[in-house]
């Protein structure tokens, strides 16, 4: 019989208005990569949060190395050699990498042999050695606020390794990474397994499970559907079990019917905080009924183009026109009222007010006008009615309906809320930046259908995505950015995925 390092038996966890886990039993073998697969809000993170001591189960029991335990806190989980990398990182922005890793377990030294102090120099050296040993190399002295997302993730992994965790839980670890960073992380996960660690991978990305996992437990609406051997199960079977219906992988779209020009971007330049150009003399236009997609490796200026169009950052040169009206210097609200919807890349920082409830977030773009506001007084009934309608129409899953504080919702349902709010504005220009990042296969299918519905209704769509398959499948016209420049613009049907990929790497002509 295989040795089980983790057993969770008949686990049930309830929150107000929802059963997050309903009589779930799983057993994980020592030294395997065990995946938890399910839709957004299926209960995956809740189940693992109980293993990490953030919640306690209402019913059921947990066994670690064959012994029954009551995991009362994350500190207790750490003592049991359990570590967790959360979907939204738990880091102190103005601390260095070393300070974040040793926080709570600071090694002590004595100044002048007398005064107690934290041994930062010794810690820097230890973290550098640890990061090198596991292929997670970082500069220990850099502050978190000065490093990118993939480096932050390495820091979270190093926090677990520093505490000598044997059971490593990864919660949606690739949700905010580029395709190149994802491959690197999967290699790291394989390396950790080869070093004797037990890996639990929470995800809804089927291709990643096929690449690294040994076994996979599928959850649907809080219930365990099955535990499968990954090598002998197709991605289609896993997808259908996860969503509870037949999933369509292909994107079917009607022939485009282009109308008048809606957006014109003329020679815009955008500079970063250091005064260096990150968007260089970029021009393009989008017609009604057209999906114009910008492809590119992360960090080549695509997001800055979207932020400049919506007014979140200023342009230092060039003009932006919406239906022949110069909007270059208008405020964000004025651009919204002129007819721009925006689904941003960072849903938590830019898209939502996390401590507002769902009804309030769904009305953020319209709260100041009727029916939400009359004579300067907010109309609570209007917020509630609007919120209930959007929850139903866009399948937003939340424990307490419109009263749910958005911070408590899963990342995928936060994204659904933003998309519902922006589509309901019926704007002539809709900007989608990474619209399916962090979403499960069923939600992705739904959002692709919504984008095509808006295009067929005559909206102009700007789509910015790191997913090349998404761009090839949805776009009518593709622009490729490299190093802040628009290298190529062409009808989608004239380009292959390989050609787009070569432009993304800076090839001027293919």
Secondary structure, DSSP 8 states (H G I E B T S, - for coil): ---EEEEEEEEEEEETTEEEEEEEEEEEETT-EEEEEE-TTSSHHHHHHHHTTSS--SEEEEEETTEEE---SHHHHHHTTEEEE-SS----TTSBHHHHHHTTS--EEEETTTEEEE-HHHHHHHHHHHHHHTT----TTSBGGGS-HHHHHHHHHHHHHHTT-SEEEEESTTTT--HHHHHHHHHHHHHHHHTT-EEEEEE--HHHHHHH-SEEEEEETTEEEEEEEGGGS-HHHHHHHHHTS----S---------SEEEEEEEEEEE-TTS-EEEEEEEEEEETT-EEEEE--TTSSHHHHHHHHHTSS--SEEEEEETTEE-TT--HHHHHHHHEEEE-S-IIIII--TTSBHHHHHTTTTTTSTTTEETTEE-HHHHHHHHHHHHHHTT---TTGGG-BGGGS-HHHHHHHHHHHHHHTT-SEEEEESTTTT--HHHHHHHHHHHHHHHHTT-EEEEE-S-HHHHHHH-SEEEEEETTEEEEEEEGGG--HHHHHHHHTT-S--
